[in-house]
Amino acid sequence: MGIRGDWATYNIEHGGDLAILFPNWMEHVLDAGPERFKQMAVNVFGIDPANKSAW
């Protein structure tokens, strides 16, 4: 797009940003239900949901 810049937040690498922001995001969307977290566990992290409880 012709714009060059640094997308890092306060000179923190991407993984560090996620480590800081992700728990807060999880708390924010918790009211949407644990199904969303199960979807992410299965689809993103490759967790096998067999024999696992919701909590």
Buried (B, 14 or more C-beta within 10 A) or exposed (E): EEEEEEEEEEEEEEEEBEEEEEEEEEEEEEEEEEEEBBEEBEEEEEEEEEEEEEE
